[in-house]
C-alpha cells in the first residue's frame, strides 16, 4: 500500500478499487467538527495490520489527520481537512496531491452509537450515473491509481444530490475506527 494511501484510509480517503471521485471545490472551513472526532483512533488496513489515526485541530475549523501503521510509526502521512454538516450527514474534504489531480476528496463520516468513527466513500459508478443523468456535472479523469471522476458542480448542487434520501446508496463504508485505549 502506498504511503499516501494510508492517510487516505485514515479519513476514508480510501479509494475503493483504485478509482476515486474528486471535486473542484473544497468544503468551506466554516464549521467545527464534533468534539468526539478529535483524538486517537485505531483500525486495521486491508492486510489486517494495525493502523493508528490521530485527529487534531489545525486552526479555526480545520483539522489534521496523521495516520501510520502501528509497526512503522515513522511512516506518517498528514492531511489537513475541513468538515461540514448537511442534512443528517457530516462530510469532510481534503486537498489531494498533484499526482492525483490536485483537487479535493469528499467523504462522509459519523460517530455511531458504539462510539466508532465510520467513514463513507462515494461510489464511483453512482457518481458516473449522476453525471450521465445530469444531476451533477463532471468528467472522467485518469490518475496514477486508475480512472476516476472530477465533479465540477457547485457544492450547493453536490449537497442537494447527496442529501436526497433517494441517493443514500451512493455512500459505501470505507473505514471503521475505534477509540484508541489510553
C-alpha positions in Angstrom: 0.0 0.0 0.0 1.5 3.4 -1.0 2.3 5.7 1.9 -0.2 8.4 0.8 -3.0 5.7 0.8 -2.5 5.0 4.5 -3.6 8.6 5.2 -6.4 8.4 2.7 -7.7 5.3 4.5 -7.4 7.2 7.7 -10.2 9.6 6.8 -11.9 7.4 4.3 -9.8 8.8 1.8 -9.6 5.1 1.0 -10.4 5.0 -2.7 -12.2 1.8 -3.5 -10.8 -0.2 -6.4 -8.1 2.4 -7.0 -10.8 4.7 -8.5 -11.8 8.0 -7.0 -14.3 10.8 -7.0 -12.8 14.2 -6.7 -14.3 17.7 -6.6 -13.1 21.0 -7.9 -14.3 22.8 -4.8 -13.4 22.1 -1.2 -15.8 22.3 1.7 -15.6 25.8 3.2 -13.7 25.8 6.6 -16.6 27.4 8.4 -17.9 24.7 10.7 -16.4 22.9 13.7 -16.3 19.1 13.8 -18.0 17.2 16.6 -15.7 17.3 19.6 -15.6 13.5 19.7 -13.8 13.4 16.3 -10.6 14.8 17.8 -8.3 12.2 19.4 -6.6 8.8 18.9 -8.2 6.1 16.8 -7.2 2.6 15.7 -8.2 0.3 12.9 -6.7 -2.3 10.6 -5.6 -1.8 7.0 -6.6 -4.0 4.1 -4.0 -6.6 5.1 -5.2 -6.8 8.7 -2.2 -4.8 10.1 -2.9 -2.3 13.0 -3.3 1.3 11.9 -3.2 4.4 14.1 -5.0 7.6 13.4 -4.6 10.9 15.3 -7.0 13.7 14.6 -6.2 17.1 16.0 -7.2 20.7 15.5 -5.1 22.6 12.9 -6.7 26.1 13.1 -10.1 27.5 13.2 -12.4 24.9 11.7 -9.5 22.9 10.2 -8.3 19.6 11.3 -5.2 17.4 10.8 -5.2 13.7 10.4 -2.0 11.8 11.0 -2.0 8.2 10.0 0.6 5.5 10.4 0.9 1.7 10.6 1.5 0.6 14.2 4.5 -1.4 13.0 6.1 1.5 11.2 5.4 4.7 13.2 7.9 6.6 11.1 5.7 6.3 8.0 3.4 9.1 8.9 1.1 10.8 6.5 -0.7 14.0 7.3 -3.7 15.6 5.7 -5.5 18.8 6.7 -9.2 18.8 6.2 -12.4 20.7 6.9 -15.9 19.4 7.8 -19.4 20.4 7.1 -22.8 19.1 8.2 -25.6 18.9 5.7 -28.9 17.2 6.5 -28.2 14.3 8.7 -24.6 13.7 7.5 -21.2 15.0 8.3 -18.8 15.5 5.4 -15.0 16.1 5.2 -12.9 17.4 2.4 -9.1 17.4 1.9 -6.8 18.5 -0.9 -5.2 15.8 -2.9 -1.6 15.7 -4.2 -0.9 16.8 -7.7 -0.4 13.2 -8.9 -4.0 12.5 -8.0 -5.2 15.6 -9.8 -4.7 18.2 -7.1 -8.4 18.6 -6.5 -10.4 17.7 -3.4 -11.8 14.4 -2.0 -15.1 14.4 -0.2 -16.2 11.7 2.2 -19.0 11.2 4.8 -18.5 10.2 8.4 -20.4 9.5 11.5 -19.7 8.8 15.2 -22.0 5.9 15.7 -23.9 4.7 18.9 -20.9 2.4 19.8 -18.6 5.4 19.6 -16.8 4.2 16.5 -15.8 6.6 13.7 -17.3 5.3 10.5 -16.1 6.8 7.2 -18.0 6.6 3.9 -16.7 7.0 0.4 -18.7 7.9 -2.6 -19.5 5.1 -5.1 -17.7 5.9 -8.4 -20.3 4.2 -10.6 -23.2 6.0 -8.9 -21.5 9.4 -9.4 -20.9 8.5 -13.1 -24.6 7.8 -13.4 -25.5 11.1 -11.7 -23.3 12.9 -14.3 -24.9 10.9 -17.1 -28.3 11.9 -15.8 -27.2 15.5 -15.5 -27.9 15.5 -11.7 -24.2 16.5 -11.4 -21.7 17.9 -13.8 -18.2 16.4 -14.3 -15.9 14.4 -16.4 -13.8 11.2 -16.3 -10.1 11.7 -15.4 -7.1 9.4 -15.3 -4.9 9.3 -12.3 -1.9 7.2 -11.3 -4.4 5.0 -9.4 -6.7 4.4 -12.4 -9.8 6.1 -13.8 -11.8 8.5 -11.7 -14.3 11.3 -12.0 -13.9 15.0 -11.3 -17.1 16.7 -10.3 -17.2 20.4 -11.1 -20.8 21.1 -10.0 -21.1 23.9 -7.3 -21.1 22.4 -3.8 -24.7 23.5 -3.3 -25.7 21.2 -6.2 -23.5 18.4 -4.9 -25.1 18.6 -1.4 -28.6 18.7 -2.9 -27.8 15.5 -4.7 -26.1 13.8 -1.7 -28.7 14.9 0.8 -31.6 13.5 -1.3 -32.7 10.3 0.5 -33.1 8.6 -2.9 -29.3 8.8 -3.3 -28.5 7.3 0.1 -26.9 4.3 -1.6 -24.2 6.5 -3.1 -22.3 6.1 0.2 -20.1 3.0 0.8 -18.5 2.2 4.1 -14.7 2.7 3.6 -13.3 2.5 7.1 -14.2 1.9 10.7 -12.2 3.1 13.7 -12.4 2.5 17.4 -11.2 5.0 20.0 -7.6 4.0 21.0 -7.0 2.8 24.5 -5.2 5.2 26.7 
